[in-house]
Amino acid sequence: MKDRLTRFGRATAAVAARAVTFGRRRAVVFGELWRHSLQFRVTVSTLALSSAVVFVLGMVLQSQITERLMDTKEKAAFGQLQVVVQTAESQLVGDAGQEEGLRNRLANALKKITSSSVATRDTSSSAAGAFEPVLAAGDPDRSSEDTIYAGPYEKVPSGLRNFVENNQQANQIHTFGTGNDRATYLVVGAPVTTTSRPLQLYLLFPLTAEQNTVATVQNTLLVGGLVLLLLLAGITNLVTRQVVRPVRRAAAVAERFADGELDRRLDVVGEDDLAKLAVSYNEMAASIQRQIRQLEEFGQLQRRFTSDVSHELRTPLTTVRMAADVLHASREQFPAGLARSTELLVDELDRFETLLRDLLEISRLDAGVEELSPEVVDVRPVAERAVEQVSVIAGSAGSTIELDVPEEEVTAEVDARRVERILRNLLANAVDHSEGTPVRLQLAANDHAIALTVRDFGIGLRPGEAELVFNRFWRADPSRNRRTGGTGLGLAISHEDARLHGGLLEAWGEPGRGACFRLTLPRRVGDTVEQSPLALPPDGPAAGNGQVVEAGTDTPGEGATEPAREHEEVR
């Protein structure tokens, strides 16, 4: 028995859980439709308001109909009561006798009232309908148990008896019986005048016909209200659909237009407000299309000009380079000023060649012809090679580069050449602005992404400058001297390389606290970066405890005190 109860309880709990789950799903579906469908909102709102109006009207109509029926019934019942009172008085004139004699006379008078001639005349001529008469010899000073009566006296309510026994006409609606025998009556009563003792006459009119009429009215109102609500819902849905469908078409066309289908236009039908909206939209789309095409043509011309100039400059630059190399090789034979000029010429030619390479690279990135060559590699050797390439620059600047990488492999599907170039640019930029303080390169990874941060502890970035450092040729302080001779395109190219990987390159800095650049890349090509393994802004002491790679000197220089720093992108 206990096992059966346990199984029954579990089954009940399972059914309840399914019901709750189903209810939640319906609520979610309803919420989604309410938020995303204007047609659904208008239809439901109209249906709700219409339901309230139909309910109020139905209640008012039912109340009015019921009140009219009862007024008519009461008037007819009192008219019938006057006729029956006259008949009873004619039968009970004179001495009514003692108890037994009085009971017989009341019974005879009741038979006279209910005789076929009186009943036929009353039911046919009166709107009150059939009734049950009751005659009683009641007295307000005596209990109801001592009352002598004829007819169903127990159906007469006691409150009505008190009024009639005090010589007043009264009426009351009373329900008598239980179960299937339960019935509702309109009971009217009046005193009967005799020469011997006071008598009372009660007529009980069944309200079955009126109840059936009210029930019919209720059912009619209910069915009519439901039909009306369904019609209103259909009409509202149809009308709303006529407005919503053009809006949906406009939204679909606008979405395709935003996706690049610039020739998409709305169909203009008629001359109404929606047609005017379609005409205005088409004019706006045509204007935007013309401007976009002009911008595209201008951008193509600009990229072509940059590419052509870069290519055309290679030939004279090669000639100048050959002549400069010859002069540089013979500089010891020249006077001091001429020898120094030869060295400066070679240095600037180096920078010029680097600038041309950067311009060609940025042109290819702008044109969208650059492609990744991803392969699964260990990122740690990539970071180490970048540190080695910048170590000479760091040594001349008096800085050390700290490398903090995990002991285990950190594999990712990346283009190693581009990642190395990004790190080289970030490290050279950090060394150039570290003011002799250490530069830290940190590597970390999680299940979905890898992150590398390059942290320096120089002057830092002023508010708003972190959003500008990736702009081409941007410099915070043009008067500031450079150590690395950057072209101004290194960080812009690094930002594009990170974008090609589907990753992020971000900057942070505060005056006096230095700057930090964070590169976050997905571990697999095509994945989305949701959370970086390293925090930005960084926390911790001014110098990390990772592996220190010496860069020409063991002692970091003193921090600079200049009020502003320059973020000049380098390669």
N, C-alpha and C positions, 0 to 999 in steps of 0.2 A: 504493500500500500504506500509506504513511504517512497519507494522508488518511482511509483507512478506519479505521485505528487511532485517529486523532483523533476521528472521528465516533463510533466505538464507546466511547471514553473519555467523551465528552460525554454520550452516551446513558446510560452506566452511572452517571455522576455525577448526572444528572437523576433516574434511578430511585431512587438512594440518597437524594437530597434529598426526593423525594416520600415515601419510606418514613419518613424522619425526621419530616417534617411530619405524616404520618398518625399516627405514634406519639405525637408531642406532643399532637395533637388528642385522641387517645384518653385520654392521661394527664390532660389538662385536663377532659374529660368525666367521667372516673372521679373526679377530685378534687372536681368540683362535686357529683356524686351523693353522694360520701362525706360532704361537709360539710353538705349540705342535706337528705338523706333518711335518717331513722332506720331505716326499713324496709330500705333498701339496706345500711346498716352492719350491722344485725343479721343479715341473710341472708348477707352476705359473711363475717362473722366466724364464724357457725355453719358455713358451708361450709368455711372454712379449717381450723377445729378438727376438724370431722368428717373431712376429708381426711387430717389427720395421724393421727387414731385409726384410720381404715380402713387406712392405709398400714402402721402398726405391727402391727395385727391380721393383715393379709395376709402380712407378712413372717414373723410368728410361726407362722401356720398353714402357710405354705409350708415353713418350716424343719422343723416337726414332721412333716409328711407326708413330706418327702424323707428325713428321718432314719429314720422307721419303715420306709419302703420299702427303704432300704439295709440296715438291720438284718435285715429278713426275707430279703433277697437274700443277705447274707453267711452267715447261718445255713444257708440252703438250699444255698448253694454249698459250704460246708465239709462238709455231709452228703453231697452228691454226690461231693465229693473223696474221702471215705473209701471209698465204694463203688468208685470207679474205681481207687483205689490197690490195693485187694484184687485187682481183676481184672488189673492190670498186674503185680503180684507173682506171680500164678499163671502168667502168661505168660513171665516172665523169670527163673524159677527155674533155677539151675545156672550153668554157665560161659557168659558172654555172648559170648566170642570176641574177635577183634581188630576192627579198625576196620570193615572191610567186613561182617564177620559181625555185629558189634554193630549196625551201621546197619540190616541186614536184620531182625534180631530186634526192634529198636525199631519198625520199620515194620510188622512183623506184629502186634506188641502194640497198636500204634495202630489197626490195622484191626480188631482184636478189640474194642477199646474202642468204636470208632465203628460196630461192626456193628449190624445192624438190631435184634437182640434186646436188646442193652445200651442202645442209643440209645432204643429204644421204651420200655423199662422206666424209664430215667432221666427222660426228658422227661415221661412220663405220671405218674410217682409223685413227682417232685421239683418243688418250687416254684421251683427255680433256673432252670428253662428250658433251652433248647439251649445247647451249649457247643462250643468247639473245643479238643481235647486236644493237648498237646505233651509229648513224652518227650525227655529230654536226658541225656547222660552227662557232666555238668559236674564240674569240679574247681576248688576255690578257688585252687589253686596253678598252674593253667594258664589261658591266655588264652581268651576266648570264641570266638576264631577257630578254635581247635583242638577245640571242643566238637562231639561227634557227637550229632545230634538227629534227630527225626522230627516233622513238624508245623510250624506257623508260629512258629518259635522267635524270629524277629525282632520279634514283637509283644510278647514278654515283656520288661518293663522290667528294666534291669540291677540296680536296687536290690532288687527282689524275688528275682532270681537269687542274690544274695549270701546272703540269709537262708536260702533253701531249700538251697543247696549246703552250708550249715553245719548241716544236719539240723534245720531249723525250719520249721514251717508258717507261712505268711504270706499276706497278700492286699494288693492295691493296685488302685486305679482308675487306668486308663491310657488315654490317647487316642492313637490311631495313625492315620496316613494324612494326606492333604492333600486339600483341595477337597471334591468330592462323595464321595470314598472315605474321608473322615475318619469314624472310629467310636470310641466309648468302650466300654471293657470293664472288667468286674470280673475281675481275674486272681487266682486262688488257686493256691498251690503247696505241694507236700509231698514229702519224700524217699521214694523207693521202695527197700525193703530187698531186696537180692539177695546171693547167695553170692560173687559175683566182684568187682564194683565199684559205687560209689554211683551211683544214678540219681535223676533228678528228674522229677516229673510236674506239669504246669501245665494248668489248665483256664481257658479264656477265655470268660466269659459276656458276651454283648453286652447293653448297658444301653438298647437302643432302646426297649423297652416301658416301662421306668421313666422314661426321658426324655419319652416321649409322655404318660405319666401326669402327670409334673410340669408339662409344658407345658399339659395340659388343666386342671390345678388352677390354674395361673397365669392362664390365660385366664378361667376361671370366677371367680376372685377379682377379676380386673380388671373384667370386665363387671359382676359383682355389686356391686363397690365403686362403679363409676360409677352404676349404677342406684340404689344406696343413697344416694349423694350427691345425685343428682337428686331422689329422694323427700324427703330431708332438706331440700334447698333449697326444694322446693315446700311442704312442711309448715311450715317456718320462715317462709316468705313469707306463707303463709295465716294462721298464728297471729299473726305480727307485724302483719299487715294488720288483724286484728280489734282490735288495740290502737291502731294508728296512725290508723286511719280516724276513730274518735271524737275523737282529739287534733287531727287536721287540721280536722275540722268545728268543734271548739271554737276553734281558731286563726282559722278563717275568720269565725266569728261574732264573735269578739273584735275582729278587724280591722274588720269592718263597724260594730261598736259604737263603736270608736274614731273611725271616719269620720263618726259622727253619727247612725247608725241605732240609736237608743236602745231601740227596741222589739224588737230581735233577741234571741232566746233559744235555748238548746240544747234538743233533744228528749230527754226522759227516757224511756229504755227499760229495763225490768227494775229489779232492785234490787241490782246489783253495785256494785263500786267506781267504775266509770265513770258509773253512774247517780247515785251520791252526788256525784261531782264535778260533773255537770251540774246537780244541784239546788243545790249550793253556788254555782256560777257564776251561775245564774239569780237566786238571792237577792242576790248581790253586785251584779249588773247592775241589778236593780230598785232597790236602795238607792242606787246611784250615779245612776240616772235621776231618782229623787226629789230628790236633792241638787242635781243639775244644773238641774232645772226650778225648784227654789227659788231657786238663784243667778241663773238667767236672769230670773225674775220680779222678784227684788230689784234686779238690774241695770237692768231696764226701768223699774222704779219710780223708781230713782235718776236715770236719764237723763231720764225724763219730768219729774221734779221739778225738775231743774236747768234743763231747757228751759222749763218753764212759769214758773218763777221769773224766769228771764232775760227772757222775753217780758213777763211782768206788770210787771217793774220798769221797762220802757221808758217806759210812760206817765207814772208819777210822776217818773221821771228827766227826761223831757222838760220837764215843768212846772217842776221844780226848776232845770233848766238855763236856762229862759227867765227865771226870777226872778233866778238868779245872774248872768246876762248883764246884766240891767237894773242890778243893784247894782254889778257890776264897771264898767259904763260911767259910773256916777255916783260912783265911789270917791274922786275928788278932792274932792268936797264933804263927805266924811265925815272924822271925826277919824282920826288916824294908826292907832290900834289897830283901829278898825272897817274902815278901808281894807285893812289887812293881812289881816284875817279874810276880807274879800271875795276877795282874791287867793288865799288858801289854799283857800277854798271852790271856786273855779273850777278850781284845779289838781287837787283831789281828785275833782271831778266828771269831769274829763278821764280821770283814772285809773279811776274807776268805770265810765265808758263803755267804756274799753278792756277792763276785766275782764269786762263783760257780753258784749262781742263774742267774747272768748276763750272764755268759758263756752259760748256758743252754738256756736262752732266745734268745741270739744272734744266737745260733745254730739253734733253731727252726725258727727264722726269715730267716736265710740263706737258710734253707731247704725248705722254702715256705709252711710250715705246719701250721703257725699261721693264725688264722681267726678272723675277726672282729665280735663283738657282738653289732651291732649298735642298738640304741634306741633313740627316741626323748626325750631329757632331757633339762632342764634349765642349761646352762653352768655356771651360777653364783655360785651355791653351790659347783660345782666341783672346781672352782678357790678358793673359801673360804676354802675348806678342804685342798687343797694343801698348802695354806698359813699357816693354823694351824699346819700342820705336820712339816713345816720348821721353825716355830716360835722359837723353842728351840735352833736350830742351829744359827738362827739370833741373839737371845739374847746373846749367848756365844761369837758371833763375834762383838757385840756392834752395830748392825744395826737394823733399823726398816724396815718393809715391808708395803708399801702403796698399797692399793687395790682400783682401780678405775674401777667400773663396772656401767652399766646403771641401772636406777631405775626399768625399765620394764623388763619383762622376755626376755631372749635371748635363744631361743630354737634352737636346731640343732640335726640332726641324727648322733650321734657319739657313740663310745665306751668309756663310762665315765671312766672306769678303766685305759685305755691307756692314755686318755687326762690328767687325774689326775697325772699319772706317768710322763708324759712329763713336766707338770708344776712343779712338785716336783723336777725333775732333774734340770730344768732351774733356779728355785729359789735357790736351794742349791748351784748351780754353781755360781750364781750372788752374794750370800751372801759370799761365800768363797773368792771372788775377789773384793768385794765392798770396802774393807779397812775401814769399819766402817761407810760408807756413806749409805743413804737410798736406798732401792731397791723398784722399782715400778712395779706393775703388773696391766696392763690395758686391758680391754675387750671392743670390739666394734663389730658391725655387720652391714651388708647391706642386700639386698634382696637375695643374692646368697652365701655369705660366712660370717664366723666369724673370728676374729683375736684376738690373745692375744700376748702382748709384755711384756717381762721381761727386765727391764732397770736398770742397775747399773751405778754408777758414780765413779768407781775405776780408775785404771791405763789405762784400755782400751786395744785395740788390735793394734798391729803394722800392716803395710801394708802387705797383703797377708795371714795373720793369720786367717782371717774370713773364708777362704776357707778350712782351715785345722782343725778347731775345732771339726768337726764331724767325723774325723778319729779316729779309735780305738787306745787307749792308747797314743794319741798324747799329748804332753806337751810342752808349749812354753819355760818354764824355769824349767828344772828338779830339780834344786837346791832349788826351792822355797818350803817353808813349807806349808803343807795343814792343814786346820782346820777341814774339813768334812771327810777326809779319803776316797775319792772317788776311784772307781775301774778302771776308765779310759774308761768305756763302756757306761756310762749313756747317753751322748749326741748321741752316735752312735745308741743306742736303741731308743732314742726319735726320731731321724731322720727316722728310719724304721717305727715307729708307725705313724708318720705323713704321710709317703708314703702309708701305708695301708689304711689310710683314703682318699687318693687321694688329700692330701694337701701338704703344703710346710713348711719347717722349715729353716729359714734364720738367718744369723748372720751379725752384723755390729759393728764396733768399731774403735776408734781413740785414740792414746796415749794422756792421760790426760783428755779425755772426757768420758771414760767409754765404756761400750758395751751394745748392745741391741739384744735380740733374739726375732724373730717374728714367731709365729705359725699361719698359715692361713689354715682353713678347710672349705670345702663346707658344706652348711646347709643341703643338702640332699646327701645321698650316691650315687655315680655315676656321680654327677655333676662335672663340670670342674671349677677350680678357675681361674677367669679372672682378677680380681682386688681385692687387699686386702683393708679392711676398714681402716687399720692403715698404716701410712707411715713408710718407712725405707730408710734412716736413720731418727731417730725421731727428732722432733723440740720441742722447749719450754725450760723453765727454768730447773735448775738442780734438783729440787724436785717438784713433782706434788702436786695438791690440792685434791687428792682423799682421800678415807677413810683410816686412818692410823691404822694399827693393831700393837699394841705394842708387842715387842719381847724381853722382859727381861730388856730393858733399854730405857730411854727417850732421851738420848743424843747420837747422832751419833759420832763416833770417828773421829779423824783427818785422812785426806787422806794420803795414803802411797806415798813415793817418790822413790820407786824402779824403775829402768829403764825398767823392763819388767815384764809381768804378766804371770801367768800360767793358762791355761784353762784346768783344770783337770775335766773330766766329773764325776758326782756323781749321786747317786740314793738315 
